[in-house]
Amino acid sequence: MSTTGPKSLGKDIELAQHGRAHRAIDRAISDLKDAAEAGKTDADVMLTAAAAALGRAAHTIADETRRRSTEMTKVAAKEVREHPVAATAIATAAVAAIAGLVLALLQAPRKLLR
C-alpha cells in the first residue's frame, strides 16, 4: 500500500510546477511593460514585443499542462493498479451517470433544450 496518496502527490506536482507558469507570466508582463515604455512612439514595436511575450507564456503554459497531465496519468494508473475494485466501481458509476444524463436529455421536451 502506498504511503503517499494521489491527492498529496498531485499537490506536490502542482506546487513544483506552479512556479514555472508564474515566472513565465511574470516575464511576459514585464516584457509587455518594457515594450509599452520603450515603444510609446512605435506601435509596431510594442505589438511585436507583446505578441512575442504572450507567445512565450502560452508555450510555457502548454508545456506545463503537458507535464502535469503526464504525471497525473501516472498517478491514476498507479492507483488503478493498487485498487482495481474501487477503480471499476468509479468507472461504472461514471458510465451510469453519463447514460442517465443522455436519457434525460433524450426524454426532455424540445422547449427545454432551446
C-alpha positions in Angstrom: 0.0 0.0 0.0 1.2 3.5 -0.9 2.2 5.9 1.8 1.6 8.9 -0.5 -2.0 9.2 -1.7 -3.0 10.6 -5.1 -4.1 13.9 -3.5 -0.8 14.6 -1.8 1.2 13.6 -4.8 -0.9 15.7 -7.1 -0.5 18.6 -4.7 3.3 18.1 -4.7 3.4 18.1 -8.5 1.2 21.2 -8.7 3.4 23.1 -6.2 6.5 22.1 -8.1 5.1 23.2 -11.5 3.2 26.2 -10.2 6.3 28.4 -10.1 7.3 27.9 -13.7 4.0 29.1 -15.1 4.0 32.1 -12.8 7.6 33.0 -13.8 6.6 32.8 -17.5 3.6 35.0 -16.9 5.7 37.5 -14.9 8.3 37.6 -17.7 5.5 38.2 -20.2 4.0 41.0 -18.1 7.5 42.6 -17.7 8.2 42.3 -21.4 4.8 44.0 -22.1 5.6 46.8 -19.7 9.0 47.3 -21.3 7.6 47.3 -24.7 4.9 49.8 -23.7 7.5 52.2 -22.2 10.1 51.7 -25.0 7.7 51.7 -27.9 5.3 54.5 -27.0 6.1 56.2 -30.3 6.2 53.0 -32.3 3.1 50.9 -32.1 4.5 48.1 -34.3 7.4 47.5 -32.0 5.1 47.4 -29.0 2.7 45.0 -30.6 5.5 42.7 -31.8 7.0 42.6 -28.3 3.6 41.9 -26.7 2.9 39.1 -29.2 6.3 37.5 -28.5 5.8 37.7 -24.8 2.4 36.2 -24.9 3.6 33.5 -27.2 6.4 32.6 -24.8 3.9 32.5 -21.9 1.4 30.3 -23.9 4.2 27.9 -24.8 5.3 27.6 -21.2 1.8 27.1 -20.0 1.3 24.4 -22.7 4.5 22.6 -21.6 3.4 22.9 -18.0 0.0 21.4 -18.8 1.6 18.5 -20.7 3.9 17.7 -17.8 1.1 17.9 -15.3 -1.2 15.6 -17.3 1.6 13.1 -17.8 2.3 13.0 -14.0 -1.4 12.8 -13.2 -1.8 9.9 -15.7 1.0 8.0 -13.9 -0.7 8.6 -10.6 -4.1 7.5 -11.9 -2.6 4.3 -13.4 -0.8 3.5 -10.2 -4.0 4.0 -8.2 -5.9 1.7 -10.6 -3.3 -1.0 -10.3 -3.4 -0.7 -6.5 -7.2 -0.5 -6.2 -8.8 -2.3 -9.2 -12.2 -2.9 -7.5 -12.6 0.8 -6.5 -11.5 1.9 -9.9 -14.1 -0.4 -11.5 -16.8 1.0 -9.2 -15.9 4.6 -10.1 -15.9 3.8 -13.8 -19.2 2.1 -13.6 -20.7 5.0 -11.6 -19.4 7.5 -14.2 -20.9 5.5 -17.1 -24.2 5.2 -15.3 -24.3 9.0 -14.7 -23.5 9.8 -18.3 -26.1 7.3 -19.5 -28.7 8.8 -17.2 -27.9 12.3 -18.5 -28.2 11.2 -22.1 -31.5 9.5 -21.4 -32.8 12.6 -19.6 -31.8 14.8 -22.5 -33.4 12.5 -25.0 -36.7 12.5 -23.0 -36.7 16.2 -22.2 -39.3 18.3 -24.1 -37.8 20.1 -27.0 -38.7 23.5 -25.5 -36.3 23.0 -22.6 -33.4 22.4 -25.0 -33.8 25.7 -26.8 
